[in-house]
Amino acid sequence: MSQGRQGDLFQTSANASGVGADALPMQRHQLHDWQQRLLTYQGPRFEAVAAGSQLSPGQMDLFGGSSHSAAVQRLNPLALAAQHLQFWRWPEQQGDGAALYFVLDRPPHLQGPLLLYVGETGQADRRWKGEHDCKSYLAAYGEALQQVGLSSQLSIRFWHDAPETVKARRALEQALIRHWLPPFNKETRGRWATPFTADLD
């Protein structure tokens, strides 16, 4: 998705020459406020899944009645093993085959984690190796945090009990995206006015 259509709030130094060169630098409070808004939405979801309970009807999204709602309410991303984002460079294989994966941050300055991206793959050991639009957002996110003196603790986590068939796996992925509204998924970037630039389709 292009910067113009996405309505980015801030520019990173990756765009320092050319379009957006005169944009104001991101300020610490702007980035912190963006993270806090995301935490306010996702926090009750993390609490509910950790407690093994369900959200109240008033907290559910409009698609909560889907056939995947039970699985969505039970799947706890924080209960999955955290891996470094460069896990695929390690000599030991961390698991292959079908999976859903979750990219999270646990900023030390916030009271809880942030779920930034949900994805699905038929090859967990290969999906993250090549080009991936989420990587562009993570790079801009990390740079923005560094520029304003905020820390991050990024990780990726795989759920290997995902459906084997592509259709079923993608349906569950979409249900999870509707539930968590992770800001780096293309379906939800507009919802959060994601303040990180990336020239993505």
QUITA-V16774 format. One record per residue. RES is the residue in one small letter. SS is DSSP state (H for helix, E for strand, L for the rest). PHI is phi in whole degrees, -180 to 180 (none if undefined). Layout:
# QUITA-V16774
{{RES/SS/PHI} {RES/SS/PHI}}
This chain:
# QUITA-V16774
{{m/L/none} {s/L/-77} {q/H/-61} {g/H/-62} {r/H/-71} {q/H/-80} {g/L/73} {d/L/-60} {l/L/-84} {f/L/-136} {q/L/-116} {t/L/-110} {s/H/-65} {a/H/-62} {n/H/-109} {a/L/-66} {s/L/-111} {g/L/93} {v/L/-60} {g/L/83} {a/L/-64} {d/L/-95} {a/L/-66} {l/L/-67} {p/L/-68} {m/L/-64} {q/L/-104} {r/H/-56} {h/H/-66} {q/H/-67} {l/H/-68} {h/H/-63} {d/H/-64} {w/H/-62} {q/H/-64} {q/H/-66} {r/H/-62} {l/H/-65} {l/H/-63} {t/H/-60} {y/H/-76} {q/H/-81} {g/H/-52} {p/H/-61} {r/H/-71} {f/H/-63} {e/H/-64} {a/H/-65} {v/H/-69} {a/H/-68} {a/H/-86} {g/L/73} {s/L/-111} {q/L/-112} {l/L/-67} {s/L/-68} {p/H/-53} {g/H/-68} {q/H/-97} {m/L/-78} {d/L/-79} {l/L/-66} {f/L/-103} {g/L/-62} {g/L/-86} {s/L/-66} {s/L/-65} {h/L/-99} {s/H/-61} {a/H/-64} {a/H/-64} {v/H/-63} {q/H/-74} {r/H/-95} {l/L/-77} {n/L/-102} {p/H/-57} {l/H/-72} {a/H/-83} {l/L/-87} {a/L/-64} {a/L/-80} {q/E/-128} {h/L/-66} {l/L/-64} {q/L/-98} {f/H/-55} {w/H/-70} {r/H/-83} {w/L/-72} {p/L/-69} {e/L/-85} {q/L/-72} {q/L/-101} {g/L/119} {d/L/-131} {g/L/83} {a/L/-66} {a/E/-163} {l/E/-105} {y/E/-135} {f/E/-132} {v/E/-104} {l/E/-125} {d/E/-126} {r/L/-126} {p/L/-61} {p/L/-59} {h/L/-87} {l/L/-109} {q/L/-89} {g/L/-168} {p/L/-83} {l/E/-124} {l/E/-93} {l/E/-92} {y/E/-157} {v/E/-124} {g/E/-140} {e/E/-134} {t/E/-155} {g/L/-94} {q/L/-138} {a/L/-61} {d/L/-81} {r/L/-122} {r/L/-57} {w/L/-90} {k/L/-72} {g/L/-91} {e/L/-70} {h/L/-154} {d/H/-61} {c/H/-63} {k/H/-62} {s/H/-64} {y/H/-68} {l/H/-64} {a/H/-64} {a/H/-66} {y/H/-62} {g/H/-62} {e/H/-67} {a/H/-63} {l/H/-61} {q/H/-62} {q/H/-64} {v/L/-106} {g/L/77} {l/L/-106} {s/L/-100} {s/L/-139} {q/L/-135} {l/E/-81} {s/E/-152} {i/E/-124} {r/E/-134} {f/E/-112} {w/E/-111} {h/L/-90} {d/L/-94} {a/L/-68} {p/L/-57} {e/L/-75} {t/L/-78} {v/H/-61} {k/H/-60} {a/H/-67} {r/H/-67} {r/H/-70} {a/H/-65} {l/H/-68} {e/H/-57} {q/H/-65} {a/H/-65} {l/H/-67} {i/H/-63} {r/H/-65} {h/H/-75} {w/H/-92} {l/L/50} {p/L/-66} {p/L/-71} {f/L/-95} {n/L/-79} {k/L/-61} {e/L/-68} {t/L/-124} {r/H/-60} {g/H/-66} {r/H/-62} {w/H/-104} {a/L/46} {t/L/-48} {p/L/-88} {f/L/-137} {t/L/-85} {a/L/-167} {d/L/-85} {l/L/-120} {d/L/-88}}
